[in-house]
Amino acid sequence: MKTVASMLTATALGLITLPALAQLSAPEQQLVTAVQGRSAEAIKLLERSVNINSGTMNHEGVREVGRLFAAELAALGFQTRWIDMPPAMQRAGHLIAERVGKQGQRVLMIGHLDTVFEKDSPVQMWNRQGDKVRGQGVSDMKGGDVIMIEALRAMQSIGALENTTIRLIFSGDEERAGSPIALARADMIAAAKQSDVALAFEGTVLDKNGKATGTIGRRASGGFTLEVKGKQGHSAGVFGHDGYGAIYEAARIVNSFREQLIEPDLTFNPGVILGGTEVVYDDPATKGSAFGKTNVISRTALVKGDLRYLTAEQREKTYTLMREIVGKNLPGTSATIRFVESYPPMSPTPGNLNLLQKYSQASSDAGLGTIDPLPAGLRGAGDIQFVSPIIDSLDGLGATGRGSHSPEEDLHIPSIERATIRTAVLLYRLTR
């Protein structure tokens, strides 16, 4: 139970207010005390993890971070295991930890061990300046990983982990998912099927007023390949007997997409286009070449594009409209389009919204303010999207920082404590 002195100290720090504490039960107040008492140690754990390079392709570094976190979780009574990926996938694997009980909802917590900074990266490791720290993956997402562990540690300190079912998966290839992706995420999907709700700890995004948000929707990450054929001939015959050629047809199709498909939460970006008599494209290297002459009608064209949408319904509607546009060919041409979906959409379902409301209530009761939903278009793809079609899901529970994936990536240190308190109270309420 919090003493009056400790409550006044917390109030002086601006973390919580006396009226807010009245909204927390006695065990929940104990959770707040436990988190606050571990704040300095939590930052030390974060520093240890950041000082291990774990770029996706540095497999040993990814595994080392996994061993660090596994030891912390084993001390909390979790059974841990490492899942290796087949050697051909060239990925380190994943860390899974779990406790199994019969009380409350079964919770799946999602983090990742890898960063975008590979072993030869010149970006500094740990560099703290006051309340800000820069470093490789400090906010994306080792800060979120530490929040997961520290919230569970607070739960364990008051005996609240007993008889609960909580699973954690830390993927080792979130930044560059292994292929085939169905295999790379099979263990995550299996864990979701044994859970009731999923919480993911990518960074908390602040709105324009500096208020924390939660993520109940994320757009799919996919793409399209457009292949166009034309009738080769002398350029003097273009628009006539020999038709319009592949380049004109490709231009018509891409421009028709722009004119006819614009709607909220849908984007389609033709990132590369090649056209001429011959076209060669190297998918793994994402580069290509084209040969042609100005006095020859183009015989072939290729367009590779990115495609993002918020719901399965929007996906099917978009696929249908794109195919219709592709099928209305200019004379002397033909075209086909293929689609790929790497990350399925995380649709903003009522269940996701209800989970956010519970998180917001936990935050509010702890004196940390309410949490509003982040517009789905403001987030890229993430691992939560593989489980959100199965169970109610919430993302964005991690640390606050800026410059993700850049040399300026940083983290606001006080956000670790705030997010850990929110998470601990939410976990306690979900698992009663």
C-alpha distance (Angstrom), angle and dihedral (degrees) to the residues before:
residue distance angle dihedral
M1 . . .
K2 3.79 . .
T3 3.77 116.3 .
V4 3.81 120.3 -135.9
A5 3.80 88.6 -112.4
S6 3.81 93.4 54.1
M7 3.81 90.8 46.1
L8 3.79 90.5 52.7
T9 3.79 90.8 48.1
A10 3.80 91.6 52.1
T11 3.78 90.0 47.5
A12 3.79 91.2 51.3
L13 3.80 89.0 53.9
G14 3.78 90.1 54.6
L15 3.79 93.6 -121.6
I16 3.80 101.5 115.4
T17 3.79 137.4 -1.1
L18 3.79 130.2 -131.2
P19 3.83 94.3 -116.0
A20 3.80 89.8 50.9
L21 3.79 92.5 54.7
A22 3.77 89.2 61.1
Q23 3.81 87.6 64.8
L24 3.81 91.6 61.3
S25 3.78 124.0 79.6
A26 3.79 118.6 -123.1
P27 3.85 92.7 -98.1
E28 3.80 90.4 47.9
Q29 3.79 90.7 52.5
Q30 3.78 87.5 52.0
L31 3.81 88.3 53.7
V32 3.81 89.9 55.6
T33 3.80 90.5 50.3
A34 3.81 91.3 49.1
V35 3.81 92.9 50.5
Q36 3.79 92.8 47.8
G37 3.77 91.4 48.6
R38 3.81 90.6 55.2
S39 3.81 99.2 44.3
A40 3.79 96.0 106.9
E41 3.82 92.0 45.4
A42 3.80 90.7 48.6
I43 3.81 90.2 57.2
K44 3.80 89.9 49.2
L45 3.82 89.6 53.7
L46 3.79 89.5 49.4
E47 3.81 90.5 50.5
R48 3.80 91.6 51.1
S49 3.80 91.5 52.1
V50 3.82 94.8 45.4
N51 3.80 91.1 50.8
I52 3.81 88.8 62.3
N53 3.78 110.9 80.0
S54 3.79 106.7 -132.8
G55 3.77 105.8 170.8
T56 3.78 108.6 165.1
M57 3.79 93.0 -104.9
N58 3.82 93.8 45.9
H59 3.78 92.0 86.5
E60 3.78 96.4 176.7
G61 3.81 90.7 50.8
V62 3.80 91.0 51.3
R63 3.80 90.4 49.8
E64 3.82 91.0 47.9
V65 3.80 91.7 56.0
G66 3.80 86.7 46.9
R67 3.81 90.8 54.3
L68 3.81 90.5 49.3
F69 3.80 93.1 53.6
A70 3.81 93.7 39.2
A71 3.80 90.5 58.3
E72 3.81 90.9 51.7
L73 3.80 92.0 49.7
A74 3.81 94.6 44.3
A75 3.81 87.7 57.0
L76 3.82 87.3 57.4
G77 3.80 92.5 55.1
F78 3.81 98.9 -97.0
Q79 3.77 122.4 142.2
T80 3.80 106.9 -129.2
R81 3.77 132.9 -165.4
W82 3.78 137.7 170.0
I83 3.81 119.0 -127.8
D84 3.81 112.8 -151.5
M85 3.79 121.2 -152.5
P86 3.82 121.3 -138.0
P87 3.84 110.8 -84.1
A88 3.82 91.1 -117.6
M89 3.81 90.2 64.1
Q90 3.82 91.1 60.5
R91 3.80 94.0 -144.9
A92 3.80 129.9 126.1
G93 3.82 99.1 -128.5
H94 3.80 134.3 -126.1
L95 3.80 140.4 -72.4
I96 3.80 117.8 -129.2
A97 3.80 125.3 -172.5
E98 3.79 128.2 176.3
R99 3.76 148.5 171.3
V100 3.79 118.6 -164.8
G101 3.80 124.8 -153.1
K102 3.79 141.2 137.6
Q103 3.79 103.9 -113.2
G104 3.80 127.1 103.6
Q105 3.77 127.2 -30.4
R106 3.78 121.4 -19.9
V107 3.81 108.3 -116.6
L108 3.80 129.0 -155.0
M109 3.81 116.2 -161.6
I110 3.81 119.2 -163.4
G111 3.79 130.0 -157.9
H112 3.79 137.7 143.3
L113 3.79 134.5 -129.3
D114 3.80 101.3 -157.0
T115 3.79 130.5 81.2
V116 3.81 134.9 -163.8
F117 3.81 90.3 -111.2
E118 3.79 109.3 95.6
K119 3.80 125.8 -155.9
D120 3.82 93.8 -88.1
S121 3.81 93.9 49.2
P122 3.83 114.2 132.5
V123 3.82 90.5 -150.5
Q124 3.80 111.5 118.0
M125 3.76 121.3 -109.6
W126 3.84 113.1 -138.5
N127 3.82 116.6 0.4
R128 3.79 115.2 161.8
Q129 3.78 123.5 -169.6
G130 3.81 110.5 176.9
D131 3.80 110.3 -64.5
K132 3.81 93.0 -7.6
V133 3.76 128.2 75.1
R134 3.78 129.3 -173.8
G135 3.76 124.6 -158.2
Q136 3.77 148.0 123.6
G137 3.79 107.4 -56.8
V138 3.80 92.7 -16.4
S139 3.80 92.8 146.6
D140 3.82 99.1 15.9
M141 2.85 88.4 80.8
K142 3.75 128.1 -51.2
G143 3.79 89.2 87.3
G144 3.80 88.5 58.4
D145 3.81 91.3 47.3
V146 3.80 91.0 54.7
I147 3.81 90.8 48.5
M148 3.81 89.4 55.5
I149 3.79 92.5 51.4
E150 3.80 96.1 42.8
A151 3.82 93.4 49.3
L152 3.79 89.0 53.3
R153 3.79 90.6 46.6
A154 3.82 89.4 55.1
M155 3.81 89.1 50.0
Q156 3.79 91.2 50.3
S157 3.81 91.9 49.2
I158 3.82 91.2 64.1
G159 3.80 95.8 37.8
A160 3.80 93.1 -107.4
L161 3.82 96.1 131.1
E162 3.79 93.0 67.1
N163 3.83 114.5 115.2
T164 3.83 93.0 0.1
T165 3.79 127.8 126.5
I166 3.79 111.1 -134.0
R167 3.78 124.5 158.3
L168 3.79 127.1 -172.6
I169 3.77 128.4 -165.6
F170 3.79 122.9 -172.7
S171 3.79 108.5 -170.6
G172 3.78 118.4 -147.0
D173 3.79 96.6 -151.5
E174 3.80 109.0 41.0
E175 3.79 93.0 126.1
R176 3.83 93.1 49.7
A177 3.77 107.9 16.5
G178 3.78 115.8 -148.9
S179 3.78 122.7 -115.0
P180 2.96 131.2 -84.7
I181 3.77 86.5 40.2
A182 3.81 91.7 -161.9
L183 3.80 87.7 66.4
A184 3.80 94.0 39.8
R185 3.81 90.7 57.6
A186 3.81 99.9 32.3
D187 3.82 93.8 104.3
M188 3.80 91.9 48.8
I189 3.79 91.6 51.0
A190 3.81 90.9 47.0
A191 3.81 89.9 52.9
A192 3.80 90.4 50.0
K193 3.79 90.8 54.7
Q194 3.81 88.1 58.6
S195 3.82 93.3 48.4
D196 3.80 139.4 70.9
V197 3.81 102.1 -149.8
A198 3.80 135.9 16.4
L199 3.80 127.5 -145.6
A200 3.81 120.5 -169.6
F201 3.78 125.2 -166.2
E202 3.78 107.5 -148.1
G203 3.80 109.8 141.5
T204 3.81 122.0 -62.9
V205 3.80 109.6 -111.1
L206 3.79 117.4 -143.1
D207 3.79 120.4 -143.3
K208 3.81 123.3 -130.0
N209 3.81 89.5 -81.9
G210 3.81 93.5 52.8
K211 3.81 93.3 -105.3
A212 3.80 120.7 143.3
T213 3.79 118.7 -110.3
G214 3.80 136.3 -165.5
T215 3.78 128.6 -139.9
I216 3.81 118.0 -123.7
G217 3.81 95.7 157.4
R218 3.80 135.9 37.1
R219 3.76 125.9 178.5
A220 3.78 121.2 -116.3
S221 3.76 119.6 -103.3
G222 3.77 113.0 -137.0
G223 3.74 142.6 123.2
F224 3.77 148.5 -146.1
T225 3.79 136.7 -130.8
L226 3.78 117.4 -153.2
E227 3.81 118.2 -165.3
V228 3.79 119.5 -171.3
K229 3.80 130.7 -172.1
G230 3.79 128.3 -162.4
K231 3.80 137.4 179.3
Q232 3.79 110.2 -96.5
G233 3.80 114.8 -133.2
H234 3.78 145.4 125.4
S235 3.79 113.4 -48.3
A236 3.81 90.3 -125.4
G237 3.80 87.5 69.5
V238 3.79 97.0 55.4
F239 3.83 114.1 128.9
G240 3.81 88.4 19.8
H241 3.78 134.3 70.6
D242 3.80 93.0 -26.3
G243 3.79 93.9 50.6
Y244 3.79 129.8 -139.0
G245 3.79 103.1 -52.0
A246 3.78 130.4 -126.4
I247 3.81 98.0 -76.1
Y248 3.80 94.9 56.3
E249 3.80 89.9 47.4
A250 3.80 92.3 49.4
A251 3.80 89.7 49.6
R252 3.81 91.2 49.5
I253 3.78 92.2 51.2
V254 3.80 96.2 46.9
N255 3.79 92.5 46.3
S256 3.80 91.0 47.7
F257 3.79 88.8 55.0
R258 3.80 88.2 55.7
E259 3.80 93.4 46.8
Q260 3.80 99.3 43.5
L261 3.80 109.7 28.7
I262 3.81 106.4 50.5
E263 3.82 111.1 129.0
P264 3.84 138.0 133.1
D265 3.81 117.3 -64.9
L266 3.81 93.3 7.2
T267 3.79 122.0 111.1
F268 3.79 131.4 166.7
N269 3.77 120.4 -178.3
P270 3.82 123.9 -171.7
G271 3.78 97.3 -146.5
V272 3.81 98.5 178.0
I273 3.80 134.3 17.6
L274 3.79 127.5 -175.9
G275 3.79 127.3 -179.9
G276 3.79 142.4 165.5
T277 3.76 139.3 83.4
E278 3.80 92.7 -42.3
V279 3.79 131.4 16.9
V280 3.81 129.5 -169.2
Y281 3.81 123.3 -174.4
D282 3.80 128.4 -177.6
D283 3.82 108.0 -153.5
P284 3.84 98.6 -166.9
A285 3.80 91.6 48.2
T286 3.85 92.4 39.3
K287 3.78 92.7 -137.9
G288 3.78 137.2 103.6
S289 3.79 147.8 169.8
A290 3.78 138.3 -133.3
F291 3.79 134.8 -155.9
G292 3.77 125.0 -158.5
K293 3.78 145.3 127.1
T294 3.79 128.4 -124.6
N295 3.81 91.8 -125.1
V296 3.82 93.3 54.1
I297 3.82 125.3 79.9
S298 3.80 107.9 -120.9
R299 3.78 115.3 -101.6
T300 3.79 100.3 -168.1
A301 3.79 142.3 20.0
L302 3.80 133.8 -178.3
V303 3.81 129.5 -162.3
K304 3.82 123.5 -172.9
G305 3.78 116.7 -168.2
D306 3.79 147.1 173.1
L307 3.82 119.3 -120.0
R308 3.82 127.5 -166.8
Y309 3.81 131.3 178.1
L310 3.79 138.0 160.9
T311 3.81 105.8 -133.8
A312 3.78 139.9 28.2
E313 3.82 88.0 -116.9
Q314 3.79 91.1 55.5
R315 3.80 89.4 48.5
E316 3.80 93.8 53.6
K317 3.79 92.5 45.0
T318 3.81 90.9 50.3
Y319 3.80 93.8 46.8
T320 3.80 90.0 51.3
L321 3.80 95.0 48.9
M322 3.79 92.8 45.5
R323 3.79 91.5 51.3
E324 3.80 90.4 49.7
I325 3.80 91.4 52.4
V326 3.79 91.9 46.2
G327 3.81 90.6 51.6
K328 3.82 96.5 56.6
N329 3.79 94.9 81.4
L330 3.76 129.4 -172.5
P331 3.83 114.4 -119.2
G332 3.78 114.0 -72.0
T333 3.81 94.8 17.1
S334 3.79 141.6 95.5
A335 3.78 132.4 -173.0
T336 3.80 142.6 -170.4
I337 3.80 131.6 -166.8
R338 3.80 130.4 -156.9
F339 3.79 128.1 -167.3
V340 3.79 133.3 -152.3
E341 3.81 128.4 -170.8
S342 3.80 115.1 -157.7
Y343 3.82 98.0 170.8
P344 3.82 119.6 23.3
P345 3.80 118.3 -133.3
M346 3.79 121.2 -89.2
S347 3.80 98.4 -141.2
P348 3.83 116.8 -152.5
T349 3.80 94.6 -114.9
P350 3.83 126.9 179.0
G351 3.81 87.7 -109.8
N352 3.79 91.8 55.9
L353 3.79 90.3 47.8
N354 3.80 91.0 50.3
L355 3.81 89.8 52.6
L356 3.80 90.1 50.5
Q357 3.79 90.1 51.0
K358 3.81 90.0 54.6
Y359 3.80 89.8 49.9
S360 3.79 90.7 47.6
Q361 3.81 90.9 50.5
A362 3.80 90.7 50.5
S363 3.79 90.0 50.7
S364 3.78 93.2 46.4
D365 3.80 93.2 47.5
A366 3.79 89.2 52.6
G367 3.80 91.0 53.4
L368 3.81 93.8 -108.4
G369 3.81 98.8 115.1
T370 3.77 132.9 -109.7
I371 3.80 123.5 -62.5
D372 3.81 121.6 -130.1
P373 3.81 126.1 -160.9
L374 3.79 117.0 -95.2
P375 3.82 114.8 -128.5
A376 3.80 105.4 -101.5
G377 3.79 93.8 -129.8
L378 3.80 90.9 65.8
R379 3.81 95.4 67.1
G380 3.75 131.3 68.1
A381 3.77 125.7 -142.1
G382 3.81 123.4 -59.4
D383 3.79 143.5 172.1
I384 3.82 93.3 -95.5
Q385 3.80 87.2 74.7
F386 3.79 92.3 71.6
V387 3.80 92.2 60.1
S388 3.82 102.5 32.5
P389 3.83 92.9 83.5
I390 3.83 86.9 59.2
I391 3.83 106.2 41.2
D392 3.80 140.3 8.9
S393 3.78 107.5 -77.9
L394 3.79 141.5 -167.7
D395 3.80 128.9 -173.4
G396 3.78 136.8 -178.3
L397 3.81 96.9 62.6
G398 3.80 94.0 130.9
A399 3.79 135.9 95.6
T400 3.79 127.0 -55.0
G401 3.78 118.2 -111.9
R402 3.77 145.7 130.9
G403 3.78 139.1 -125.6
S404 3.80 98.0 37.8
H405 3.84 112.8 -167.5
S406 3.82 91.5 12.3
P407 3.83 134.0 97.8
E408 3.82 86.1 -104.8
E409 3.80 95.1 59.1
D410 3.78 107.5 141.1
L411 3.80 143.1 166.0
H412 3.80 132.3 -141.0
I413 3.80 101.5 -128.9
P414 3.85 97.9 -149.2
S415 3.81 88.2 58.4
I416 3.81 89.6 71.9
E417 3.80 91.9 64.3
R418 3.80 94.3 42.3
A419 3.80 94.2 50.2
T420 3.80 92.0 43.9
I421 3.81 91.5 54.4
R422 3.80 92.0 48.5
T423 3.80 91.1 48.4
A424 3.79 95.5 46.0
V425 3.80 92.9 51.6
L426 3.81 91.6 45.9
L427 3.81 92.1 48.9
Y428 3.79 91.0 49.0
R429 3.81 91.9 52.8
L430 3.81 94.8 44.0
T431 3.78 93.0 50.9
R432 3.82 101.3 45.5
